[in-house]
Amino acid sequence: MITAYHRPQTLDEALALLTQPNTLPLGGGTLLSQPTSDPVSVVDLQRLGLDALRVKGNDLEIGATCTLQSLLESEHCPQTLKTALKLEAPINIRNAASVAGTLVASDGRSPFASMLLAMDAKITMVSGQTSVVGIGEFLLTRPRALITHISIPLNTKTAFEFVSRTPADKPIVCAVLAQWNSGRTRLTLGGYGKSPMLAMDGTEADGLDTAAQNAYHEANDEWASAEYRMDVAATLAKRCLAGLK
Ligand SMILES: Cc1cc2nc3c(=O)[nH]c(=O)nc-3n(C[C@H](O)[C@H](O)[C@H](O)COP(=O)(O)OP(=O)(O)OC[C@H]3O[C@@H](n4cnc5c(N)ncnc54)[C@H](O)[C@@H]3O)c2cc1C
């Protein structure tokens, strides 16, 4: 339950408020506004000008409060990321939910987080000082700091494949492949667990299906067995390789 609401005008003001106990940044509020028994103070980020989308060299810098829908509608958003965003949430939620809030609240079923992990996104955060961490470290440690923006590379080829219960559901298994001109190839799997999984980060795409299979050997839950996910992950990884663009 939100018991105190702040709307700072500057980043410094927001950071000072966030040092208080039980105080969290408010992005779109789609999750934070859900009823809970725990009292929480929120710091609304909407006046901080953190919603811009900028191309910087080979990267797209996505402001923390940019909504999922604004990102999806951007001419700079890679087509595969658009597909993942449509699966992440229905349009009413996409119009309110921010990219940072979605990443912080994400679990292994998140197509958005799976895409960011494959693209080796960089997360810029402020907590006392500014730091930039790779998405892999971010998902592992889930630091409690204010995210100001997320950068993704625009010079990669990507592919996204998934299976889900219905075409609009979050995937039971999804595979994302990103490949750089250097040959660097990253494969991530989503659809299971607390965070998406990095199945491969190599210099070439050999052994992609085996890596996918191995990564999901314990991916057993109420949605699907590990055997099913292993088979599907290997097939999706091969489809990704065939469909890279
Ligand atoms: C009815 C309903 C129920 C939902 N239930 C769940 C659920 O149980 N689990 C789930 O994963 N998703 C759930 N969602 C999905 C949720 O809406 C998405 O995760 C959404 O994308 C969150 O984005 P937001 O900007 O609205 O986040 P918010 O609700 O604003 O914040 C979500 C989390 O992110 C943090 N945060 C926001 N911005 C920043 C920032 N810039 N830096 C650091 N931290 C930040 C907040 O402090 C909070 O912890 C639900 C959605 C709805 C409508």
The ligand as a Tripos MOL2 file, in Angstrom:
@<TRIPOS>MOLECULE
LIG
   53    58     1     0     0
SMALL
NO_CHARGES

@<TRIPOS>ATOM
      1 C1         -2.6880   -6.3440  -12.0650 C.3       1 LIG1
      2 C2         -1.2170   -6.4910  -12.3540 C.ar      1 LIG1
      3 C3         -0.4650   -7.3750  -11.6290 C.ar      1 LIG1
      4 C4          0.8930   -7.5380  -11.8850 C.ar      1 LIG1
      5 N1          1.5910   -8.4080  -11.1270 N.ar      1 LIG1
      6 C5          2.9020   -8.6030  -11.3740 C.ar      1 LIG1
      7 C6          3.6740   -9.4800  -10.5710 C.ar      1 LIG1
      8 O1          3.1790  -10.0430   -9.6110 O.2       1 LIG1
      9 N2          4.9880   -9.6780  -10.8630 N.ar      1 LIG1
     10 C7          5.5620   -9.0300  -11.9110 C.ar      1 LIG1
     11 O2          6.7490   -9.2410  -12.1520 O.2       1 LIG1
     12 N3          4.8630   -8.1840  -12.6820 N.ar      1 LIG1
     13 C8          3.5610   -7.9570  -12.4320 C.ar      1 LIG1
     14 N4          2.8280   -7.0850  -13.1920 N.ar      1 LIG1
     15 C9          3.5100   -6.5040  -14.2860 C.3       1 LIG1
     16 C10         4.0330   -5.1650  -13.9950 C.3       1 LIG1
     17 O3          3.0170   -4.3200  -14.4130 O.3       1 LIG1
     18 C11         5.2460   -5.0200  -14.8430 C.3       1 LIG1
     19 O4          6.3280   -5.6120  -14.2140 O.3       1 LIG1
     20 C12         5.5320   -3.5890  -15.2200 C.3       1 LIG1
     21 O5          6.1860   -3.6170  -16.4510 O.3       1 LIG1
     22 C13         6.2640   -2.7900  -14.1510 C.3       1 LIG1
     23 O6          6.6370   -1.5290  -14.7080 O.3       1 LIG1
     24 P1          6.2650   -0.1620  -13.9970 P.3       1 LIG1
     25 O7          7.0270    0.9200  -14.6610 O.co2     1 LIG1
     26 O8          4.7780    0.0010  -13.9200 O.co2     1 LIG1
     27 O9          6.8880   -0.4240  -12.5550 O.3       1 LIG1
     28 P2          6.4770    0.1370  -11.1270 P.3       1 LIG1
     29 O10         5.2030   -0.5060  -10.6740 O.co2     1 LIG1
     30 O11         6.5290    1.6160  -11.1180 O.co2     1 LIG1
     31 O12         7.7140   -0.4240  -10.3180 O.3       1 LIG1
     32 C14         8.0430   -1.8050  -10.2960 C.3       1 LIG1
     33 C15         9.3480   -1.9780   -9.5300 C.3       1 LIG1
     34 O13        10.3990   -1.3460  -10.2450 O.3       1 LIG1
     35 C16        11.0390   -0.3740   -9.4120 C.3       1 LIG1
     36 N5         11.4510    0.7320  -10.2850 N.ar      1 LIG1
     37 C17        10.6850    1.4700  -11.1250 C.ar      1 LIG1
     38 N6         11.4350    2.3590  -11.7910 N.ar      1 LIG1
     39 C18        12.7050    2.2050  -11.3430 C.ar      1 LIG1
     40 C19        13.9560    2.8420  -11.6480 C.ar      1 LIG1
     41 N7         14.0480    3.8240  -12.5670 N.pl3     1 LIG1
     42 N8         15.0570    2.4220  -11.0140 N.ar      1 LIG1
     43 C20        15.0020    1.4210  -10.0910 C.ar      1 LIG1
     44 N9         13.8540    0.7810   -9.7650 N.ar      1 LIG1
     45 C21        12.7270    1.1650  -10.3930 C.ar      1 LIG1
     46 C22         9.9920    0.0250   -8.4020 C.3       1 LIG1
     47 O14        10.5710    0.5890   -7.2430 O.3       1 LIG1
     48 C23         9.3270   -1.3160   -8.1620 C.3       1 LIG1
     49 O15        10.0990   -2.0920   -7.2680 O.3       1 LIG1
     50 C24         1.4870   -6.8420  -12.9260 C.ar      1 LIG1
     51 C25         0.7230   -5.9380  -13.6560 C.ar      1 LIG1
     52 C26        -0.6080   -5.7540  -13.3490 C.ar      1 LIG1
     53 C27        -1.4060   -4.7440  -14.1030 C.3       1 LIG1
@<TRIPOS>BOND
     1     1     2 1
     2     2     3 ar
     3     2    52 ar
     4     3     4 ar
     5     4     5 ar
     6     4    50 ar
     7     5     6 ar
     8     6     7 ar
     9     6    13 1
    10     7     8 2
    11     7     9 ar
    12     9    10 ar
    13    10    11 2
    14    10    12 ar
    15    12    13 ar
    16    13    14 ar
    17    14    15 1
    18    14    50 ar
    19    15    16 1
    20    16    17 1
    21    16    18 1
    22    18    19 1
    23    18    20 1
    24    20    21 1
    25    20    22 1
    26    22    23 1
    27    23    24 1
    28    24    25 2
    29    24    26 1
    30    24    27 1
    31    27    28 1
    32    28    29 2
    33    28    30 1
    34    28    31 1
    35    31    32 1
    36    32    33 1
    37    33    34 1
    38    33    48 1
    39    34    35 1
    40    35    36 1
    41    35    46 1
    42    36    37 ar
    43    36    45 ar
    44    37    38 ar
    45    38    39 ar
    46    39    40 ar
    47    39    45 ar
    48    40    41 1
    49    40    42 ar
    50    42    43 ar
    51    43    44 ar
    52    44    45 ar
    53    46    47 1
    54    46    48 1
    55    48    49 1
    56    50    51 ar
    57    51    52 ar
    58    52    53 1
@<TRIPOS>SUBSTRUCTURE
     1 LIG1         1 GROUP 0 **** ****
